[in-house]
């Protein structure tokens, strides 16, 4: 089954990293479906049934987003709150995510060294993203960690972006 990439980037047109990742993912429509939440829901009124059917039609699930204030963009949080409800995502009859591989594709503006206990922010990106792992565990999904691009705010080189693009697709293919 194809991998569903839930892309949540409020200004993809000005993005460097996420935009490039999406361009590459879209070259392989037989492998990936890129679902752009801000494009589909500019008014943030999420069609829950449509979203659930989309998830159910796919195998693996990847949430791709830039880190915003050490979290995800607000539309992704709303999407999770609206779609991952009792009786569908979790609970005695909520099995739609059971054993489904779930991962994250993250772009972080700050450098990797700043995401460390000794760094500027005192927490690793893994620690910052722990709520996503916990959500997957709560829904009996198979959390496969995350792929991250660090330092997006610092005008990364084309070669660094291209390498990350291939590494990201490899990460998705091997989750």
C-alpha positions in Angstrom: 0.0 0.0 0.0 1.0 3.6 -0.6 2.4 5.9 2.1 0.2 8.8 3.0 2.3 12.0 3.8 0.2 14.5 5.7 2.0 17.7 4.9 1.3 20.6 7.2 3.2 23.7 6.2 1.4 27.1 6.2 3.7 28.7 3.7 5.0 25.9 1.5 5.7 28.4 -1.4 8.4 30.1 0.7 9.8 26.9 2.1 13.1 25.5 1.0 13.4 22.1 2.6 9.7 21.0 2.8 9.0 22.3 -0.7 12.0 20.3 -2.1 10.9 17.1 -0.2 7.4 17.5 -1.6 8.6 18.0 -5.2 10.5 14.7 -4.9 7.7 12.8 -3.3 5.3 13.8 -6.0 7.6 12.2 -8.6 6.5 8.8 -7.3 2.7 8.9 -7.1 2.6 5.1 -7.1 4.4 5.1 -3.8 3.3 8.3 -2.0 0.2 10.4 -1.6 1.1 13.9 -0.5 -1.9 15.5 1.3 -1.4 19.2 1.9 -3.6 20.2 4.8 -3.3 24.0 4.4 -4.1 23.7 0.7 -7.1 21.4 1.3 -8.4 23.2 4.4 -7.5 26.9 4.2 -10.5 27.6 6.4 -9.4 24.9 8.8 -12.8 23.2 8.6 -11.7 19.6 8.4 -13.9 16.9 6.8 -13.3 14.2 9.3 -14.9 11.4 7.4 -12.9 12.2 4.2 -9.7 12.3 6.2 -10.4 9.0 7.9 -11.1 7.3 4.6 -7.9 8.7 3.2 -5.9 7.3 6.1 -7.7 3.9 5.7 -6.8 3.7 2.0 -3.1 3.9 2.8 -0.5 1.9 4.6 2.2 3.9 6.3 1.5 7.4 7.6 4.0 10.2 7.7 3.4 13.6 9.3 5.7 16.2 7.6 6.0 19.6 9.0 8.3 22.4 10.1 8.8 22.7 13.9 6.8 25.7 15.1 7.5 26.9 18.7 8.8 23.4 19.5 5.6 21.7 18.2 3.7 21.2 15.0 1.8 23.9 13.1 -1.7 24.5 14.5 -3.6 22.9 11.7 -1.9 19.5 12.3 -2.8 19.7 16.0 -6.4 20.4 15.0 -6.3 17.6 12.4 -5.1 15.1 15.1 -7.8 16.4 17.6 -10.6 16.1 15.0 -9.6 12.8 13.2 -8.0 10.7 15.9 -11.1 10.2 18.0 -12.2 7.4 20.4 -13.8 4.6 18.5 -11.8 5.2 15.4 -8.1 5.8 16.4 -8.2 4.3 19.9 -10.6 2.7 22.4 -12.2 -0.7 22.6 -13.3 -0.5 18.9 -10.8 2.1 17.7 -8.4 0.0 15.7 -7.8 2.0 12.5 -4.2 2.8 13.4 -3.4 -0.5 15.0 0.0 -1.7 13.8 0.2 1.0 11.2 3.7 2.4 10.8 3.7 6.1 11.7 6.7 8.5 11.3 7.6 12.2 11.2 9.4 14.2 8.6 10.6 17.3 10.3 12.4 20.5 9.3 13.9 22.4 12.2 15.0 26.0 11.8 17.6 25.8 14.5 20.8 23.7 14.4 21.2 20.2 15.8 23.6 21.3 18.5 20.9 23.6 19.9 18.6 20.5 20.3 20.6 18.9 23.1 20.6 18.9 26.9 23.8 21.0 26.8 22.5 23.2 24.0 20.6 26.4 23.9 17.1 24.8 24.4 18.1 22.0 26.8 16.1 19.3 25.0 16.7 17.0 22.1 14.3 17.1 19.1 13.4 13.5 20.1 12.2 14.9 23.5 10.3 17.8 21.9 8.5 15.3 19.6 7.7 12.8 22.4 3.9 13.7 22.3 3.8 12.4 18.7 5.4 9.1 19.8 3.0 8.8 22.7 0.0 9.5 20.5 1.1 6.7 18.2 1.6 4.3 21.1 -1.8 5.3 22.6 -3.4 4.4 19.2 -1.5 1.1 19.0 0.4 2.3 16.0 4.0 1.3 15.2 5.9 4.5 15.8 9.0 4.6 13.5 10.6 7.8 14.8 11.5 10.8 12.7 13.7 12.2 10.0 14.9 15.7 10.6 16.6 18.5 8.7 18.3 20.9 11.1 19.3 24.5 10.4 16.7 25.4 7.8 16.9 29.1 9.0 20.6 29.3 8.1 20.3 29.1 4.3 21.4 25.5 3.8 23.4 24.6 0.7 21.7 23.0 -2.3 23.8 19.9 -1.8 22.7 19.6 1.8 19.0 19.9 0.8 19.5 17.4 -2.0 21.2 14.9 0.2 18.4 15.3 2.8 15.8 14.8 0.1 17.2 11.4 -0.9 17.8 10.5 2.8 14.2 11.4 3.6 12.7 9.2 0.8 15.0 6.3 2.0 13.8 6.8 5.5 10.1 6.6 4.4 10.8 3.6 2.2 12.5 1.7 5.0 10.2 2.6 8.0 
